[in-house]
Amino acid sequence: MCSANDGGVYKTDDREVNIDVLKASTALFSQTGLMDAEAAKVSLAVLSDFDPRIAAANIDLSKTFTNRFAESAAQQLK
C-alpha cells in the first residue's frame, strides 16, 4: 500500500522497497540541478498522468520552465 505523508512524499509500507526505489531513482536527479527542456516535458507528462488538475491546466513550459535558479546557485558556489 502507498501513502502520502504531510510533505506529499509517497512511499510504500515496506521499508526495503522504499530504499530500493530511492536507490533506483537517484539517476533521475541532475547533479548540477539543471534540467533540459525534454526532461521538463517528460516530467509534465508524468505529472499530467498522475493528477488530472495538472493535465487540465494546459501548462506552457516555454512560459514556466527555466533553469535560472540552478544557474544562479551554481554561480554563487564558484
N, C-alpha and C positions, 0 to 999 in steps of 0.2 A: 504494500500500500504506500502511496506517495502522499506527502502532506506539505503544507507551506507553514513556515514559522512566521513570526511577526515581520521579519525582514523580507518576505516574499521569496525566500530561497526554498527550492523544492528538494526533498530528499526522500529516500525510502526508509522503512523501519529497520532495514538491515545495514548495520554499520559497515560491514565488509563490502557490500555492494556500493555504498556511498563512497568509500575510499577508492574502489576500483573505477567508478565513474569519474571521480575527480582526477585520478591519475591519467585516465584515458582522455580527459578533456584539456589537459594542460597545453597540448599542441595547438588548441584553438585560440589561445591568447597570444597576442603580439608582445614580444619582449620590449619593443620600442613604444608601445601604446598607439601606434599608428594603424589605421585600417584602410585598406584600399577600397575604391568605390564598388568593386564587385563583391567584396566581403560584406559591405554595408547592404547591398541588395539582397544577399543571402540571409543576413540577419533579419531584415524586414520581412522577407518571405516566411521565414520560420515563425517569427512573432505573429504574423498575419494568420498563419495556420493555427496557432495556439489561441489567439484572442480575437474574436470576431469584431471587437471595437476597433482594433488596430487595422484589421482588414477593411473595415468600412470607412476608415479615416482618410483614405486617398492621400497618403503621405508622399510628398515630392522630395526625394532625397537630395536633389540638386539645391533645394532651399533649406534643408535641415541638417545635412551631413557635412561635417568638417573635422579636420584633424588639428584645428587651431589650438585647442587646449594642450594636446600632447606635444605639439611642436613648441609651444611656449614653455612648457615644463622642461622639455629637453634642453632648451637654450639656457634655462636657469641652472641646470645641473652641470653645465660645462665649466 
